[in-house]
Amino acid sequence: MSAITSNITRFFDELPISSGMTWFVRGVYAWLALNTLSLWSSYDLIWGADSVFQRMGHIDGVLNNLVYHLVYTKRWAYLVFHAHWIGALLSMGSYRGVFIVRIGVWITGLMLFYSAIEVFNSGMMVMNIMAFYLIFYNAIRHAQWLNKGIYVMCAAQVIIIYGVSAMFKLRGEQWLEGDILYFVLQTPHFVSAWIRDSALISCNALLSTLGYLALAYQLLFPLLVFWKRGAWYFIIFGVLFHLFIAFFMHLYDFGFAMIVCYALFIPSKPK
């Protein structure tokens, strides 16, 4: 047992943090700030007393009533909204007490997400999860063990996302038969009319190949992303994959959220 513990400890001590970790931290909080600001013009439709969405019920209690009041009362909902994006910008730095600001960003992010969940896709959820992990990153001086633990949790979260997504895709008949992109490109909600009317729809072989490549990429991600020789090629393919999701399927927030996560897998510089 002591030998196993010793090996785990040595592995953890020798584990390098990706050289892209700083950019990942900045990217997460920049995403949260910009995503919130992009919805500013539609604020009255999404949050507060005049929201077009049905208010979610809650279990009675002091804390629950306080959160409910902050989210659904117009004046206080504005405070939560602005506190979130301002706090996200402040969280991009590294200074004493930054973890307090980051806690506020995580809490306000959850409040905005669950009070208007119909507006968001998993991009907001992924960034809120990462914001939780990053609360204490570089917040305690000389606590490199803590930074390494946070890095491992963030990287593991991305691997879990791809792994679970791939497993569900393997259960989907359209993915296994290579028809998934054909049906996606026929959906007005996801694809512009000029794409649906283009010759791309008739390229069955191309669409099937792209669909299988996407599935293979998600299946192989946990294994190949740490392969130093091919890491950059794998990252570039993933960025292109998510740019396709962002611009062709109009899922800009999710696409860019996943691109931010690729900073975790930038190969570390040799010492």
N, C-alpha and C positions, 0 to 999 in steps of 0.2 A: 504493500500500500504506500509506503514511504517513497519507493522508487517511482511509482506512478505520479505521486504528488510532486516529486522532484522534477520529473520530466515535464509535467504541465507548467510548473513554475519557470523552468528554463526556457520552454517554448514561448511563454508569455513575455519573459524578459527580453528575448531576442526578437520578438515580433516587431517589425518596423511599421510605423504609422505612415500611410500613403502620403506622398508629398503633395497630393491634391486636397488634403484634409482642410487646410485653411480656406481654399476656394469652395469646398463643400459647405462649410459653416456660413460663409458669406452668401453662397447661392441659396441655401435654405431660407435665410432670413430676408434676402432680397426678393425671393419668390413670394413669400408670405406678404411682404409689403406691397409689391407690384400687383399681386392678385387681388388684394383688398382694394387698392386704389383704382383698379380697372372696373370695379363694381360701384364706385362712388356715385356715378351718374344715375345708377339704377337703385340707389339706396332705399328710397321710399317704397319701392315695389318689393323689396326683399326682406327688410328688417323693420322692426318697430311696430307701432300700433296699426299702421295702415298696410302692413304686409299682405300680399296676395295669397300667401301660404297659410294653411291651417295651423293654428297654434298647437304645439305638442303638449299633451298633458303631463303632469308630474305628480310625484308622491308628496303629500303635504309635509311641511317641515320648514324650519327657519331658513336653512341654507337653500333649499329648493325654491322657496318663495322669493328669496333675495335674487337668485339667478334668473328666475322667471320675470321678475320686475325689471331687472337690468336689460334683459333681452327684448322684452315686448313693450316697454314704455319708451316712447319716441325719444325723449330728452336723454335718458340714460343709455339707450341703445346707441345713440350717436357717440356717447363717451366711450363705450366699449369698442365701437368701430374705429375711432381715431386713436384710441390707446393701443390698439392692436398694430396698426401699420407704423405708428411712430415708434413703438417699442421694438418692432421688428428691425427697423433701421438702426436703432441704438444697439441692438443685440449683435450686430455684425462685428463690433469691436471686441477688444480684449482688455478689460480693466477691472479693478476691484469692485465687486458688487454687481457685476454684469449678470450673475445668475438670478438676481432678484427681478431684473427686467425680463429675463428669458422665461421665468416662471409666469410672469404676467402675460407674455406673448402666447405661451402655451394655453393658459386658461382662457384668455379672450378668443383665441383661435378656435377652441372647442365650443365656446358659446356661440360664436358666429356660425360655425359649421352646423351644429345640431339644431339651431333655430331656423335655418334655411337650407336644410339638407338637400332639398330638391334642386337647388342651384348647382351643387357641386358634384364632381365625380371623385374617383379615388385619388386624384392628384392632391387635393386639399387634405385628405386623410393621411396620405404618405408624408406630406410635409409637416403635419401636426405631430405625427409619430416621431419624426426626426427631430423636431423642435423639443420634444420631451427628452430624448436621449442627450441632446446638446446643452441642456440646462447648465451642467457643471463642467462642460468642456473648456479647458484653459481658465476656469474660474478660481482654481486653487493653485497657487504657485508651487512648482516642483512636484506636483502630483502626477507624474508621468504614467503611473500605473492606472490612475483614473482615466486619463486621456485614452490610453490603450483599450481599456474596457469599453469606453464609449464608442471608439472606432470599431471595435469588433461587433458591438450590438447594431450599429448603423449598417455595416457591411452585411451582417447576417440578415437584417431586415430586408434588404434588397434581394438577397438570395432566396429568402422565403417567398417574397412576392412573385419572383419568376418561377420558383418551383411549384407553388400552389396554382398559379395561372396555367402552367404547362400541364399539370395533372388534370385540371378541369377541361382543357382543350383536348386532351387525349380521350376524353369521354364524349366529345362532340362529333357527331357524324359528319358535319360539314367540314370540320378541320381535317378529319382523317381521309375524306374523299377529295380534298383539295378545292372545295367549292366556296370556302368562307369569304374570300375577297370578292368573288362575283356577287354574292348577296350583299356584302357591305357596300360595294360601289353602287348598288341599286337603291340604297336607303337615303332618301332626301335629307334626313336629319343629320347624317354624317358626311355626306359628299355633295359638292356643288354640282349644279346642273351640267356645266360644261364638261365635267369628268364623266358623268353618267351618259352624256351624249357622244362621247369620244369613242375612238376605235379601241380604246383600252379594254372595254367590256368584252369585245369579241376575241381577245387574246387569251384563250383558255389556258394554254400551256404556260404562258407567262404568269397569269394569276395563280395557277396551281403551284408553280415553282416558288413564287414569293410567299405564298401561304405556308408551304412546307419549310421554307427557310426560316420564317418567323417562329414556327413551332420548334424546329431544331435548335434555333438560337436560345430559346428559353430553356430547353431541356439541357443544353450543354453549358449554359452560363455558369452554374456553380462550380464546374470542373475546369473550364478554360480561362475564366477571367483572371485567375491567379497564375496562369502560365506566362512567365515573364517574356518569353520570346514572341508570343502571339498576342499579348495583352492589348497593345495599341491597335492592332487590326480588329480585335474583338470589340474594343471600345468604339472605334470609328463606325463599325457596322451597327452597333447599338444606337449610336447618336443618329445615324441616317434612318434607322428603323423608327425611332421616336419622332424625328422630324417629319416623317411620312404620316405618323399618327396625328401630329400637331396640325400640319397644313392641309393634308388631304381629308382627314376625318374631322377637322375642326375641334379637336380635343387639345387645344393649345396648353391649357393648364397642366393636364396630365403628362403630355409629351415633354414639356420643359421641366416638370418636376422630376421625371426619370432621368433626363439628361443631367440635371444637377447631381443626381446620385452617382453618376459615373466618375465624378471627381474622387470618390472613395477608392477607385480601383486603378488610378494612375500609378504606374510602377514607382516604387520608392527609389530615390537616388542612392547609388552605392556610396558607402562611407569611405 
